[in-house]
Amino acid sequence: FRPSLTDTLRHSGATCLVECSGSPADVLQAHLATLRENTDKPIVFGLSGARPTSPDSGNLLFGPVNRSVIHIASFETRFLISCGLSYGAILSLATRVTDEMVVEAAHGLACHTAEHHPELMFPPVTEIRAITAAIAARVMAKAFSSGVGRRVGWDDKTLAELEALAAARQWVPRYVPVIPSLSRPLSVGPALEPGEQ
């Protein structure tokens, strides 16, 4: 007898599911229904991007966690974590991205959220620059402590110093304003006669 995932969810009493198989949305919907048998408020991290079709599934972007609905976190998790993870790896000149660095990036997002937005599951995307710097600092610290970070002179920095360095090196778009000249009128050449070039 090989139990299915639905059987496992039902008989284990699971209340949380990390969905990363790329299953179609209708399959994920069946898993959500099974989780509902175990708790009124299950949590599903749909990392594959599949989205349930039920209108009461409660897709959660960055809203308060105060509804008795299933909360879905998929692209938001990857987006917020991957920005800081990749930025920290680049700044530390890491030779590779380790599992520990990925875990530290996730912890960084959780700590930032708990400190600044304890009522939310995720911080607002408007804070992406601050979130990225905070996560990058933790990733750099882990890269240096595990020996894969190669940037000289940064390995002895505190977490706050690493965060400040990351924030100071973020790209800021600065555009040259395009303003029409008002010092002289536009010159318009004579109209061409038919056949002239």
C-alpha positions in Angstrom: 0.0 0.0 0.0 1.4 3.3 -1.1 -0.4 6.2 0.5 -1.1 9.2 -1.6 -0.1 12.8 -0.6 -3.8 13.3 0.2 -3.8 10.3 2.5 -0.7 11.5 4.2 -2.1 14.9 4.8 -5.3 13.6 6.1 -3.9 10.9 8.5 -0.9 12.9 9.7 -3.1 15.8 10.8 -0.9 18.2 8.8 -1.9 21.9 9.0 0.9 23.3 6.7 2.1 22.2 3.3 5.1 23.3 1.3 4.0 22.7 -2.3 7.0 22.7 -4.7 6.1 19.9 -7.2 4.6 22.1 -9.9 1.3 20.4 -9.6 -1.7 21.9 -11.5 -3.9 24.3 -9.6 -6.8 21.7 -9.3 -4.5 19.2 -7.6 -3.3 21.9 -5.2 -7.0 22.7 -4.5 -7.6 19.1 -3.5 -4.7 19.3 -1.0 -6.1 22.5 0.4 -9.5 20.8 1.0 -7.7 18.0 2.8 -5.8 20.4 5.0 -9.1 22.1 5.8 -10.1 18.8 7.5 -7.3 19.2 10.0 -7.5 22.9 10.8 -9.7 26.0 10.2 -6.7 28.0 9.0 -4.1 25.9 7.2 -1.1 27.5 5.6 0.2 26.5 2.2 3.5 27.8 0.7 2.9 27.2 -3.0 6.5 27.6 -4.2 5.8 26.3 -7.6 3.5 29.1 -8.5 0.4 27.0 -8.8 -2.7 28.9 -7.7 -5.9 27.4 -6.4 -9.1 28.5 -8.3 -11.5 28.6 -5.3 -12.6 32.1 -4.5 -12.4 31.4 -0.8 -8.7 30.2 -1.0 -7.6 33.6 0.3 -4.5 34.3 -1.8 -2.4 36.4 0.6 -0.1 39.0 -0.8 1.0 41.2 2.0 -2.2 41.5 4.0 -2.8 41.0 7.8 -2.9 37.4 8.9 -6.3 37.7 10.6 -8.8 35.9 8.4 -10.0 32.3 8.8 -8.9 31.5 5.2 -6.1 29.6 3.6 -3.1 31.8 3.2 -1.0 31.3 0.0 2.5 32.5 -0.3 4.3 31.7 -3.5 6.0 34.3 -5.7 6.2 36.8 -2.9 8.4 34.5 -0.8 10.8 33.8 -3.7 10.9 37.4 -4.8 11.7 38.9 -1.4 14.2 36.3 -0.4 16.0 36.0 -3.8 16.7 39.7 -4.1 18.7 39.7 -0.8 20.2 36.3 -1.4 21.7 37.2 -4.7 22.7 40.6 -3.6 24.5 39.3 -0.6 26.3 36.6 -2.6 27.5 39.2 -5.1 28.7 41.7 -2.5 30.5 39.1 -0.5 32.1 37.7 -3.7 30.9 34.3 -2.7 32.3 31.4 -4.6 29.0 29.6 -4.3 25.6 29.9 -2.7 25.3 27.4 0.1 22.2 25.9 1.7 23.1 27.8 4.9 23.0 31.1 3.0 19.6 30.3 1.6 18.3 29.5 5.1 19.9 32.7 6.5 18.1 34.7 3.8 14.8 33.2 4.9 15.6 34.0 8.5 16.5 37.5 7.5 13.0 38.0 5.9 11.3 36.6 9.0 13.3 38.8 11.4 12.7 41.9 9.3 8.9 41.2 9.2 8.7 40.4 13.0 10.6 43.6 13.9 8.8 46.0 11.6 5.5 44.4 10.7 4.6 41.8 13.4 1.0 41.8 12.2 1.9 40.7 8.6 3.1 37.5 7.0 5.3 39.5 4.7 6.5 43.1 4.8 5.1 45.5 2.1 6.9 45.4 -1.2 7.4 49.1 -1.0 10.2 48.3 1.5 12.0 46.0 -0.9 15.3 48.1 -0.8 15.5 47.9 3.0 14.5 44.3 3.0 17.1 43.4 0.4 19.9 45.2 2.4 18.8 43.4 5.6 18.8 40.0 4.0 22.0 40.6 2.1 23.8 41.5 5.3 22.8 38.1 6.9 23.8 36.3 3.7 27.2 38.0 3.6 27.8 37.2 7.3 27.0 33.5 6.6 29.2 33.5 3.5 32.1 34.9 5.5 31.6 32.5 8.4 31.4 29.5 6.2 34.5 30.4 4.2 32.9 31.1 0.8 32.9 34.9 1.0 36.1 36.3 -0.5 35.7 40.1 -0.2 38.7 41.3 1.8 38.0 43.6 4.7 34.3 42.8 5.1 34.6 39.5 7.0 35.1 41.3 10.3 32.1 43.6 10.0 29.1 43.5 12.3 25.7 42.7 10.9 24.7 46.4 11.2 27.8 47.5 9.3 27.2 44.9 6.5 23.6 46.2 6.2 24.8 49.8 5.9 27.3 48.7 3.2 24.6 46.9 1.3 22.2 49.8 1.5 24.9 52.3 0.3 25.8 50.2 -2.7 22.2 49.7 -4.0 21.6 51.1 -7.5 19.7 54.3 -7.5 18.1 55.4 -10.9 19.1 59.0 -11.7 17.8 60.3 -15.0 18.8 63.4 -16.8 15.7 65.6 -17.2 14.5 66.1 -20.8 13.3 69.7 -21.0 12.7 71.5 -24.3 14.8 74.6 -24.8 13.0 77.8 -24.3 15.9 80.1 -25.1 15.1 80.2 -28.9 12.1 79.3 -30.9 12.1 76.1 -32.9 13.2 76.7 -36.5 10.9 75.3 -39.1 12.2 74.9 -42.6 10.2 75.9 -45.7 7.6 73.5 -46.9 8.7 71.3 -49.8 7.0 71.4 -53.1 5.7 68.1 -54.5 8.6 66.2 -56.0 11.3 68.1 -54.0 13.6 66.2 -51.5 
